[in-house]
Amino acid sequence: MVSHGSARMTTVYDDKIHGRYYPPDSGREVPPRYRDIVRLGRTFLRGAESRVVEVGPEVPQIPRYWLREFGLSADRGLTFEFSEAAARLLASAGLSAAQGELGRDRIPVADGSVDLVILSEVIEHLPDSDAALRELHRVLRPGGGLVLTTPNLAGWLNRVQLVLGYQPVGTETGTEWVFGRGPFVPVSRPVGHLQLLTLPALRGLLGLHGFDITEVEGLPFSTNVPGAGRLGFVDRALAHWPSLASSLLVAASRTAEKPP
């Protein structure tokens, strides 16, 4: 069953991003980054009774993957989606799915009842990341974990892009098309990015809201990023340095202190 929250963000996602541009696809492969998400996330679990929430997985194969890898039954996982289309797809696959806007709507779980939150390629879509992180702090138990991935505004290619006068990769110019990113990244449809973070900015934001970073790693571009294939060798090599990597993978532990 899908429970419904805010419609504020869902219009653009259901109409465009999850509608005309990138409809949720149950045949899509699980992104390679989830192997690393599971590896880091496993350290926060406490056996078969652990509770995991993922915000924004979009498609059922992703929560099915981590449920299997963590050895958890379906009732130990909850998905929380902006988009009604994605939430309905998850629910139709037999997964627990709630719809709402993270930072505006409450995740339907009790305070301190979750061992792990997965936030993969989501924080850059949020209109209020401060409120979102306060909500994640609420649902996690003390010592529970947040594992997130997000594009790196200061990644190697964006440094080159800006020197050459091009729009940084991952930034967007509207809700119809994204222009100005140069010869390596063609004009494409937006995915709904509202903000991009550097590693120092992410450290500060997480620390403010009661999270201690335990691990930082770099990731290459996702395979679905336009132009990624032509730059793959350089991109994979520079992913070994998180400050230069195209994407960031961060694990953080929820402290006992209540955030401001």
QUIZIJO-V186966 format. One record per run of one state. SS is the DSSP state (A for helix, B for strand, O for the rest). FROM is the first residue (numbers start at 1). TO is the last residue. Records with the same first field share a line. If there is no record, write none. Layout:
SS: FROM-TO, FROM-TO
This chain:
O: 1-1, 4-9, 22-32, 45-51, 56-59, 71-73, 82-83, 93-96, 100-101, 103-104, 106-113, 121-122, 126-128, 153-155, 164-177, 179-187, 189-196, 198-198, 209-210, 220-228, 239-246, 255-260
B: 2-3, 52-55, 77-81, 97-99, 102-102, 105-105, 114-120, 140-152, 178-178, 188-188, 197-197, 211-219, 247-254
A: 10-21, 33-44, 60-70, 74-76, 84-92, 123-125, 129-139, 156-163, 199-208, 229-238
